[in-house]
């Protein structure tokens, strides 16, 4: 089993550097076909952030992450937490990272989240504003 760093995932999705993108796509395809690819939840978080910075839509980010989750031969760290965060992300307005923090907290019996993000508080009932 071998893990893929964020930059490998990003190059494969963005196709912005032809040689690296080709190598990344080839590596992901070959490694996952042998059921030996690990993708960390942190790499997914970073990938979502990079795609956002590169002006990808929420839908495109959602689909990119979902493609990884649904790919045979890929083991995703904290898969259930990523799925829970992704389901909220596509319906909400906050960053993927915010939903990931909330979903991981819920997974570990911390159903409430304290924040200074007023918009996130309005959106999520389990998020409370620190005042």
C-alpha positions in Angstrom: 0.0 0.0 0.0 1.2 3.5 -0.8 -0.3 6.9 -0.1 -0.8 9.8 -2.5 0.2 13.3 -1.4 -2.1 16.2 -2.0 0.0 17.5 -5.0 -0.5 14.1 -6.8 -4.2 14.4 -6.3 -4.3 18.0 -7.4 -2.2 17.4 -10.5 -4.4 14.6 -11.6 -7.6 16.7 -11.2 -6.3 20.1 -12.4 -4.3 18.8 -15.3 -2.3 22.1 -15.1 1.2 20.7 -15.6 1.0 18.3 -18.5 3.9 16.0 -17.5 3.2 15.9 -13.8 -0.6 15.5 -14.5 0.1 12.6 -16.8 2.3 10.9 -14.2 -0.1 11.6 -11.4 -3.1 10.1 -13.4 -1.0 7.1 -14.4 0.2 6.5 -10.8 -3.4 6.8 -9.4 -4.8 4.5 -12.1 -2.1 1.9 -11.8 -1.9 1.9 -8.0 -5.7 1.8 -7.5 -6.1 -1.0 -10.0 -3.9 -3.1 -7.7 -5.9 -2.0 -4.7 -2.9 -0.5 -3.1 -3.6 3.2 -2.9 -4.2 5.1 0.4 -5.6 8.7 0.4 -5.5 10.5 3.7 -8.4 12.6 4.9 -5.9 15.4 5.2 -4.9 15.1 1.6 -8.6 15.4 0.7 -9.0 18.5 2.9 -5.9 20.1 1.2 -7.2 19.2 -2.2 -10.6 20.8 -1.5 -8.8 24.0 -0.4 -6.6 24.1 -3.5 -9.5 23.5 -5.8 -11.4 26.3 -4.1 -8.4 28.7 -4.5 -8.2 27.7 -8.1 -11.9 28.9 -8.4 -13.5 25.5 -8.9 -17.2 25.4 -8.0 -18.6 23.6 -5.0 -20.1 21.1 -7.4 -16.8 20.4 -9.0 -15.0 20.1 -5.6 -17.8 17.8 -4.4 -17.5 15.6 -7.5 -13.7 15.4 -7.3 -13.9 14.2 -3.7 -16.8 11.8 -4.4 -14.8 10.3 -7.3 -12.0 9.4 -5.0 -14.4 8.0 -2.4 -16.1 5.8 -5.0 -13.0 4.6 -6.8 -12.3 0.9 -6.4 -8.9 0.2 -5.1 -8.6 3.3 -3.0 -8.6 3.3 0.8 -9.6 6.7 2.2 -8.7 7.7 5.7 -11.7 8.6 7.9 -14.0 7.7 5.0 -17.3 8.0 6.9 -16.3 11.4 8.3 -15.4 12.6 4.8 -18.7 11.4 3.5 -20.6 13.2 6.3 -18.7 16.4 5.7 -19.2 16.1 1.9 -23.0 15.7 2.3 -23.1 18.9 4.3 -20.7 20.8 2.0 -22.7 20.3 -1.1 -25.8 21.7 0.6 -24.2 24.5 2.6 -22.1 27.6 2.2 -19.2 27.0 4.6 -15.8 25.7 3.6 -15.3 21.9 3.3 -12.8 22.1 6.3 -15.6 23.5 8.5 -17.8 20.6 7.8 -15.0 18.2 8.2 -14.2 19.6 11.7 -17.9 19.3 12.6 -18.3 15.8 11.2 -15.1 14.5 13.0 -16.3 16.1 16.3 -19.6 14.4 16.0 -17.9 11.1 15.2 -15.9 11.4 18.5 -19.0 12.4 20.6 -18.4 16.1 20.4 -21.6 17.1 18.7 -21.3 20.9 19.3 -18.7 23.2 17.7 -17.7 26.6 19.0 -16.6 29.2 16.5 -16.5 32.9 15.6 -18.0 32.2 12.2 -21.5 33.8 12.4 -22.6 32.5 9.0 -21.7 28.9 9.9 -23.7 29.3 13.2 -26.8 30.3 11.2 -26.4 27.3 8.9 -25.7 24.6 11.4 -27.7 24.0 14.5 -24.8 22.3 16.4 -22.4 25.2 15.8 -22.4 27.9 18.5 -21.0 31.4 18.3 -18.4 32.4 20.9 -19.3 35.8 22.3 
